[in-house]
């Protein structure tokens, strides 16, 4: 197709500030239809953005021939039924996070996408940040040697941190929950998560999303040095040798909207071919890590991700 025509389901806060504008500003992308439970708020969204047309029926939207792809930004417990219905109606689907109520729910969505031969993506949009792409590229040059450890602060949702770790360093194979240290302003210590990737990289981070106002940051330690990304949204990327000598310093820009690269990629795959930045199968894997975290006892042993059955609430 030459242009991807979108229908939006759930035009609320996320769509207003983060994902909505890219749907009509990205090249070869057009916002056609908008659905929200509140007619007044849905119509106001259309007027405010100057794109699309309000529909008061979800079924009418997914069956409208003017729509190629559906972006779902409703509460996560609605995602499975809505995504499967849209896929069955012949639409490609991009679904917000959390992708579903549990990993089994996410898996059913991916199976439906395969059955109906449609694209299914999920909105771990930080994968598309220029800083994340640059960090991954620097790692692949071998400048700091094989990665051995990483840390990421708690200024973003836990699921997004886990997805970033998986995207940059590989699938997580084990997870353990430990008691954390007291933090000013919080009633109890935030548990610490200790994780290991399939390649043996050790990751430590706080479990809870604390959002203290600090920039989202990440550090990756290799055998020969360290990469420090001071602000994942856009900032300085610093590479230091093991002895502290500076190897590289880059200024990495941000994006006009958080979902820009995610939607740009989805559109590009439909118009030009290629691979999704974050397919639904990645949402299944991250959900399984979250379930393992939930089942882990504080101070207990490592929990294997691959050996666990899915189905716990996220």
CORGINOR-V863071 format. One record per residue. RES is the residue in one small letter. BURIAL is b if it has 16 or more other ideal C-beta (glycine too) atoms within 10 Angstrom, else e. Layout:
BEGIN
res	burial
RES	BURIAL
RES	BURIAL
END
This chain:
BEGIN
res	burial
x	e
x	e
x	e
x	b
x	b
x	b
x	b
x	b
x	b
x	b
x	b
x	b
x	e
x	b
x	b
x	e
x	e
x	b
x	b
x	b
x	b
x	b
x	b
x	b
x	b
x	b
x	e
x	e
x	b
x	b
x	b
x	b
x	b
x	b
x	b
x	b
x	e
x	e
x	e
x	e
x	e
x	b
x	e
x	e
x	b
x	b
x	e
x	e
x	b
x	e
x	b
x	b
x	e
x	b
x	b
x	e
x	e
x	b
x	e
x	e
x	b
x	b
x	e
x	b
x	e
x	e
x	b
x	b
x	b
x	b
x	b
x	b
x	b
x	b
x	e
x	b
x	e
x	b
x	b
x	b
x	e
x	b
x	b
x	b
x	b
x	b
x	b
x	e
x	b
x	e
x	b
x	b
x	b
x	b
x	b
x	b
x	b
x	b
x	b
x	b
x	b
x	b
x	b
x	b
x	b
x	b
x	b
x	b
x	b
x	b
x	e
x	b
x	b
x	e
x	e
x	b
x	e
x	b
x	b
x	b
x	b
x	b
x	b
x	b
x	b
x	b
x	b
x	b
x	b
x	b
x	b
x	b
x	b
x	b
x	b
x	b
x	e
x	b
x	b
x	e
x	e
x	e
x	b
x	b
x	e
x	e
x	b
x	e
x	e
x	b
x	b
x	b
x	b
x	b
x	b
x	b
x	b
x	b
x	b
x	b
x	b
x	b
x	b
x	b
x	b
x	b
x	b
x	b
x	b
x	e
x	b
x	b
x	b
x	b
x	b
x	b
x	b
x	e
x	e
x	b
x	e
x	e
x	e
x	e
x	e
x	e
x	e
x	e
x	e
x	b
x	b
x	b
x	b
x	e
x	b
x	b
x	b
x	e
x	e
x	e
x	b
x	b
x	b
x	e
x	b
x	b
x	b
x	b
x	e
x	b
x	e
x	e
x	e
x	e
x	e
x	b
x	b
x	b
x	e
x	b
x	b
x	b
x	e
x	e
x	b
x	b
x	b
x	b
x	b
x	b
x	b
x	b
x	b
x	b
x	b
x	e
x	b
x	b
x	b
x	b
x	e
x	e
x	e
x	e
x	e
x	e
x	e
x	e
x	e
x	e
x	e
x	b
x	e
x	e
x	b
x	e
x	b
x	b
x	b
x	b
x	b
x	b
x	b
x	b
x	b
x	b
x	b
x	b
x	b
x	b
x	e
x	e
x	e
x	e
x	e
x	b
x	b
x	b
x	b
x	b
x	b
x	b
x	b
x	b
x	b
x	b
x	b
x	b
x	b
x	b
x	b
x	b
x	b
x	e
x	e
x	b
x	e
x	e
x	e
x	e
x	e
x	e
x	b
x	e
x	b
x	e
x	e
x	e
x	e
x	e
x	e
x	b
x	e
x	b
END
